[in-house]
Amino acid sequence: MKLTLCAVGAAALCLTWVAPAPAQCGTTTTTSPASTCRLPATGQTTCWDNSGNVIPCAGTGWDGDIQAGAPLAYVDNGDGTITDVNTGLMWGKQSNDGSLHSIGNTYTWGLAFSGHVATLNTASFAGHADWRVPNYKELVSILNLGNTSPPAVSPAFNNNCSSGCTVLSCSCTSLYYYWSSTSWAFGPANAWFVDFFHSGGEVSTNAKGNTYAVRGVRGGS
């Protein structure tokens, strides 16, 4: 924002003030404290009772009633990537074409770094060379727990997924677990993963020698 004030007289005097650019989510500048970013909502807008029956949400205080957090919102950038409007993270789309981006690819935890994201960076996928494996909290941030059938993601991550489709024509989510970059501190030979498909959002740990899917991400502070 630019504001110009002028005092009119024999010689005009004008002063211009330019507002500082807003800080990125989670960052601190010399002129402003760390900006606040709302946690993404879970996506859940329905309420179920103890027997699993759908009931009105009003007044329950349950997630489907409160719907705390920012509504899930994504932008398909048209270059094989998706940007999360809330977190600012850019995610690599996945395909079903047997390429580097295909949902059929699985990696041990170590190869998630030295194989998948290293290749994304060597290829400068979508014009960027700073792709990485998402950490635990980043990976769970794209869960959509309002879905009643798999996968537990928003349509941005699962649409038009058919045999042979590319990251420019579809968006897929693997039926495999997805590795995070976060080790399990209680048993560091294991790492955290998210199951978007079978259990609709289960988060757990397993040995790093297992082969799971990987979705590249970039950005963040």
Rosetta blueprint (number, residue, H / E / L):
1 M L
2 K E
3 L E
4 T E
5 L E
6 C E
7 A E
8 V L
9 G L
10 A L
11 A L
12 A L
13 L E
14 C E
15 L E
16 T E
17 W E
18 V E
19 A L
20 P L
21 A L
22 P L
23 A L
24 Q L
25 C L
26 G L
27 T L
28 T L
29 T L
30 T L
31 T L
32 S L
33 P L
34 A L
35 S L
36 T L
37 C L
38 R L
39 L L
40 P E
41 A L
42 T L
43 G L
44 Q L
45 T L
46 T L
47 C E
48 W E
49 D L
50 N L
51 S L
52 G L
53 N L
54 V E
55 I E
56 P L
57 C L
58 A L
59 G L
60 T L
61 G L
62 W L
63 D H
64 G H
65 D H
66 I H
67 Q L
68 A L
69 G L
70 A E
71 P L
72 L L
73 A L
74 Y E
75 V E
76 D E
77 N L
78 G L
79 D L
80 G L
81 T E
82 I E
83 T E
84 D E
85 V L
86 N L
87 T L
88 G L
89 L L
90 M E
91 W E
92 G E
93 K L
94 Q L
95 S E
96 N L
97 D L
98 G L
99 S L
100 L L
101 H L
102 S E
103 I L
104 G L
105 N L
106 T L
107 Y E
108 T L
109 W H
110 G H
111 L H
112 A H
113 F H
114 S H
115 G H
116 H H
117 V H
118 A H
119 T H
120 L H
121 N H
122 T H
123 A L
124 S L
125 F H
126 A H
127 G H
128 H L
129 A L
130 D L
131 W L
132 R E
133 V L
134 P L
135 N L
136 Y H
137 K H
138 E H
139 L H
140 V H
141 S L
142 I L
143 L E
144 N L
145 L L
146 G L
147 N L
148 T L
149 S L
150 P L
151 P L
152 A L
153 V E
154 S L
155 P H
156 A H
157 F H
158 N L
159 N E
160 N L
161 C L
162 S L
163 S L
164 G L
165 C L
166 T L
167 V L
168 L L
169 S L
170 C L
171 S E
172 C L
173 T L
174 S L
175 L L
176 Y L
177 Y L
178 Y E
179 W E
180 S E
181 S E
182 T E
183 S E
184 W L
185 A L
186 F L
187 G L
188 P L
189 A L
190 N E
191 A E
192 W E
193 F E
194 V E
195 D E
196 F L
197 F L
198 H L
199 S L
200 G L
201 G L
202 E E
203 V E
204 S E
205 T E
206 N E
207 A E
208 K L
209 G L
210 N L
211 T L
212 Y E
213 A E
214 V L
215 R L
216 G L
217 V E
218 R E
219 G L
220 G L
221 S L
